[in-house]
C-alpha cells in the first residue's frame, strides 16, 4: 500500500533514521574531519572533511542531526548556522583546488532562523553556498537522506545530480509551517503535505532529482555497499567530462528546473 505524504514526512524525521555521519562512516574510508569557517567558528550541524571512496579522494560535507537528545542538541538538531555553510564553502573550494569530487548529504528541516544567525548573514551564506556549488569545476553530487527543507537544504544541493532516498522529503517549507500560513491551523499538516508534493516520487517526476534510492535495506551493509558502488560509478562518469561541459550541464539542469 502506497504511503501518504505525511507518512513520508514522519519517516524522514524518524529518530532511528541514519544521519549524515552514519553515511560517512559506512561509505568512505579514512575520513579526516576539518573544522571552522575561518571567520567566526565551527558549526557542529555540518560535518565535513576529506575521505576515500573506493580509493578515490573526495571531499564530503554532511548536515548532521545526531542521535539521542544530547547529541541532537549539540548539533542544533541539524539546523546549520552561517558558519556551517561557510565551512562547507571552504571545503568545496579546497576540493576544487586539489581536484577532489564533492559529495554532500542533506538532512535538515531548514537553516537556523535565530536572530544571531541572521546577524551573521544567514541569507548571504546560503546564497553564496549555492553559487559556490554551481561554479565548482569538479564533480559534485548531493543526496537528500532525510528532510530537505527550504534554502537550508538547497545550499548543499546544487550539484551535477541530486539523489533522494525513497522516504526522504524535499520542500520549500514544512507541512506544519505551510498549514499555519494557509489555514492558520498547523494541525492540517497532512493536507499541506499532500499539496506541497514533497515526496521523492514527486521530485523525480518534476526533474528535481535524478535518482530515488530504495530503502528496503536502509542501514544494512548491503544498502551502503550498493550506494557506494552507485556513487563511485557516477563520480567516474562525471569526472570523464570536460569541466566546461560539466559546468554547462549543471547550469542547464537548474535553469530547466527554474523554468518548470
Secondary structure, DSSP 4 states (H G I P E B T S, - for coil): -PPPHHHHHHHHT-TTS--HHHHHHHH-EEEEEE---SSS---TTEEEEEEEETTEEEEEEEE---SHHHHHHHTGGG---HHHHHHHHHHHHHHHHHT-EEEEEEEES-S---HHHHHTTHHHHHHHHHHHHHH-SS-EEEEEEEEEEHHHHHTT--SSEEEEETT-EEESS-HHHHHHHHHS-GGGHHHHHHHHT-BHHHHHHHTS-SEEE--TTTTSHHHHHHHHHHHHHHHHHHHTS-HHHHHHHHHHHHHHHHH-
